[in-house]
Amino acid sequence: MVKFVVEYGKDSEPFAADGRLDGPAFHRNHDPIWSTLSDFLSTQTGDVLEIGSGTGQHVTEFARRAAHLNWWPSDIRDPHLKSIAAWRVHARLGNLRAPQRIDLSDPDWTWSGGDGRQLAALLCVNVLHISPWSVSRNLISGAGRLLKENGRLFVYGPFKRAGAHTAPSNAQFDASLWERNAEWGVRDVDDLNILAQDAGLTAAEITPMPANNLILAFARMLRQN
């Protein structure tokens, strides 16, 4: 079972001299994640907000691959914000914006820097299983408020389907999460779809990923006049 990281620099390797952190999961999963995101994002313009950017490696790499989009990283933890800023300096990408602090425990969370524009997409990688259920609820309700029509919320991680784990290793992982924090756990796609319906999003389009992970893509439905 792969060790999970909650706070990089504490649960993983320390900072590099310039402040960057390195997440082992990034090297395993960024190509498969991008192969799914790119079909949609290659046709879009505007802004993409990543929630829980962690080390900052995913958003930096994706900004490099999609220079036509503005990429906005965010996190709640100071060490992560420091690392994201360091990766931004290292990458020197004009479309990668400064990191901002976003706390999804606040149901009215929002993002800054977009001058009121709605988002083309939201991205959240390996966050929902290491956070309380309220974070899942607030992420999806926020997507309903902040995405433009036909925008996408992409969520990557392990998930249950119809109440069942997709692999024995995910069941073991879920148990280890619960032992560490009873508010954490592998979320069920059916439960997330209920939240999505309430937020004006479609049910998730599901793409299998390596290591028994999934990408869930929720689309913002057309708003009724």
C-alpha positions in Angstrom: 0.0 0.0 0.0 1.4 3.4 -1.0 2.1 5.8 1.9 -0.1 8.8 1.8 1.1 12.3 2.4 -0.9 15.0 4.1 1.8 17.7 4.6 4.7 17.6 2.2 8.0 18.5 4.0 6.7 16.8 7.1 5.4 13.5 5.9 7.9 13.4 2.9 11.3 14.6 1.9 12.4 18.1 3.2 12.6 21.3 1.2 15.2 21.7 -1.4 17.6 24.7 -1.0 15.3 26.9 -3.1 12.2 26.0 -1.2 10.7 23.4 -3.6 9.2 20.1 -2.3 9.0 16.9 -4.3 6.0 14.6 -4.2 6.7 11.0 -5.3 3.1 10.6 -6.5 3.6 13.4 -9.0 6.1 11.4 -11.0 3.7 8.4 -11.1 0.5 10.1 -12.0 0.9 13.4 -13.8 1.0 11.9 -17.3 -2.1 9.8 -16.8 -3.9 12.7 -15.3 -2.9 15.0 -18.1 -4.0 12.5 -20.7 -7.6 12.9 -19.4 -7.6 16.6 -18.7 -6.1 17.6 -22.1 -9.0 16.4 -24.2 -11.2 19.1 -22.6 -8.6 21.8 -21.7 -7.1 21.9 -25.2 -10.3 23.5 -26.5 -10.7 26.0 -23.7 -9.6 29.5 -22.9 -9.5 31.4 -19.6 -8.6 30.2 -16.1 -8.0 26.9 -14.3 -7.9 26.8 -10.5 -6.2 24.0 -8.6 -7.4 23.2 -5.1 -4.9 21.7 -2.8 -1.9 22.1 -5.0 0.5 20.5 -2.5 4.1 20.7 -3.7 3.0 22.7 -6.8 4.4 20.2 -9.3 1.1 19.3 -11.0 0.0 22.8 -11.6 3.5 23.8 -12.8 3.7 20.9 -15.3 0.1 21.4 -16.5 0.8 25.2 -17.0 3.8 24.3 -19.1 1.7 21.9 -21.3 -1.2 24.3 -21.7 0.2 27.8 -22.2 -3.1 29.1 -23.5 -4.7 28.9 -20.1 -4.1 30.8 -16.9 -3.3 28.4 -14.0 -4.0 29.4 -10.4 -2.6 27.2 -7.6 -3.9 27.2 -4.1 -3.5 25.4 -0.8 -4.2 25.9 2.9 -0.8 24.8 4.4 2.1 27.3 4.6 4.8 24.8 3.6 2.9 24.0 0.5 2.3 27.6 -0.4 6.1 28.1 0.0 6.9 25.2 -2.3 4.3 26.3 -5.0 5.9 29.8 -5.0 9.4 28.2 -5.4 8.3 26.0 -8.3 6.7 29.0 -10.0 10.0 30.9 -9.7 11.9 27.9 -11.0 9.6 27.3 -14.0 9.3 31.0 -15.1 6.0 30.5 -16.8 4.0 33.6 -17.7 0.7 31.7 -17.3 1.3 30.3 -13.8 -0.1 32.7 -11.2 1.0 33.2 -7.6 -0.4 30.7 -5.1 -3.3 31.8 -2.9 -4.6 30.4 0.3 -8.0 28.7 0.0 -9.8 27.0 2.9 -12.6 24.6 1.8 -13.9 24.3 5.3 -15.5 27.7 4.5 -18.7 27.0 2.5 -18.5 30.4 0.9 -14.9 30.0 -0.2 -13.8 31.8 -3.4 -10.7 32.6 -5.4 -9.0 35.9 -6.0 -7.2 37.4 -9.0 -9.7 36.5 -11.7 -11.5 39.9 -11.7 -14.9 38.1 -11.3 -14.3 35.8 -14.3 -15.8 32.3 -14.1 -13.5 29.4 -14.3 -13.0 27.1 -17.3 -12.0 24.3 -14.9 -11.3 23.3 -11.3 -8.8 20.6 -10.5 -8.4 18.7 -7.2 -5.8 15.9 -6.8 -5.6 13.6 -3.8 -7.5 15.8 -1.4 -11.0 14.5 -0.7 -9.9 11.3 1.2 -7.6 13.2 3.6 -10.2 15.9 4.5 -13.6 15.9 6.2 -16.8 15.3 4.2 -17.6 19.0 4.4 -14.6 19.7 2.1 -16.1 17.5 -0.6 -19.4 19.2 -0.1 -17.9 22.7 -0.3 -15.7 21.9 -3.3 -18.7 20.7 -5.3 -21.0 23.5 -4.3 -18.2 26.0 -5.1 -17.8 24.5 -8.5 -21.5 25.2 -9.1 -20.9 28.8 -8.2 -17.6 29.5 -9.9 -17.5 27.4 -13.1 -18.7 28.8 -16.4 -21.4 27.0 -18.3 -19.9 23.6 -19.5 -16.9 24.1 -17.3 -15.4 21.1 -15.6 -14.5 20.0 -12.1 -11.8 17.3 -12.3 -11.2 15.3 -9.1 -8.5 12.6 -8.9 -8.0 10.0 -6.2 -9.3 6.7 -4.9 -13.1 6.3 -4.8 -15.8 3.7 -4.0 -18.5 2.9 -6.5 -22.0 1.9 -5.3 -20.7 1.5 -1.8 -17.9 -0.9 -2.7 -14.1 -0.4 -3.0 -12.6 -0.9 -6.4 -9.7 -3.0 -5.1 -8.7 -4.7 -1.8 -5.8 -2.3 -1.5 -8.2 0.6 -1.5 -10.2 -1.0 1.3 -6.9 -1.3 3.3 -6.1 2.3 2.5 -9.5 3.5 3.6 -9.0 1.7 7.0 -5.6 3.3 7.5 -7.2 6.7 6.8 -9.9 6.2 9.3 -7.4 5.1 11.9 -5.5 8.4 11.5 -8.6 10.6 11.4 -12.2 9.4 11.7 -13.3 12.3 9.5 -11.2 11.1 6.6 -12.0 8.3 4.1 -12.4 7.1 0.5 -15.5 8.8 -0.8 -18.2 7.1 -2.8 -19.0 8.4 -6.3 -22.7 8.0 -5.7 -22.5 10.4 -2.7 -20.5 12.9 -4.8 -23.1 12.7 -7.6 -25.8 13.7 -5.2 -23.8 16.8 -4.2 -23.2 17.5 -7.9 -26.9 17.4 -8.7 -27.7 19.9 -5.9 -24.9 22.2 -7.2 -26.1 22.2 -10.8 -23.4 19.8 -12.1 -23.8 16.6 -14.1 -23.1 13.2 -12.7 -19.4 12.3 -12.9 -17.9 11.0 -16.1 -15.5 8.4 -14.7 -12.0 7.6 -16.1 -10.0 4.7 -14.6 -6.4 5.6 -13.7 -3.4 3.5 -12.6 -3.1 2.2 -9.1 -6.9 1.8 -8.7 -7.5 5.6 -8.8 -10.2 7.4 -10.8 -10.7 10.8 -12.4 -14.2 12.2 -11.9 -15.2 14.9 -14.3 -18.3 17.0 -13.4 -19.7 19.4 -15.9 -21.5 22.7 -15.1 -24.9 22.5 -16.6 -26.4 25.3 -18.6 -28.0 27.9 -16.3 -31.7 28.4 -16.7 -32.9 32.0 -17.3 
